[in-house]
Amino acid sequence: MFQQLKRLQAFTQKNFPCLQSPIDSALIVEIGYCEEQGHPLTMKGLLLLKLGAPATVRRRLQRLVDLGLVHKRRVNHDGRLCHLEIDPAVRMRFAKYLKLILAL
């Protein structure tokens, strides 16, 4: 059991060194989930999930955007809104991560 957990930890550290806090991981998961459901998140929707203090969520999200893990896309019908999207490369890394977890 611990050997498998060690493999999982090594994979996480190698493929996701930029995810430094639980909020980072939660942001990626929530944004990706909503994107999969066909309802991309906006900043307001993200803050309503109450993943942390609004300032912390904004700061951590901006860090993920700066790293290129999350993209902000302007909505055509309302230029004030931005939809949050996961980078395709990050999506592929999380798919590998899920396969590893399911193999445990």
BELTAJO-V933370 format. One record per run of one state. SS is the DSSP state (hx for helix, st for strand, lp for the rest). FROM is the first residue (numbers start at 1). LEN is the number of residues. If there is no record, write none. Layout:
<<SS	FROM	LEN> <SS	FROM	LEN>>
This chain:
<<lp	1	1> <hx	2	14> <lp	16	6> <hx	22	15> <lp	37	4> <st	41	1> <lp	42	1> <hx	43	6> <lp	49	5> <hx	54	13> <lp	67	3> <st	70	6> <lp	76	2> <st	78	9> <lp	87	1> <hx	88	16> <lp	104	1>>
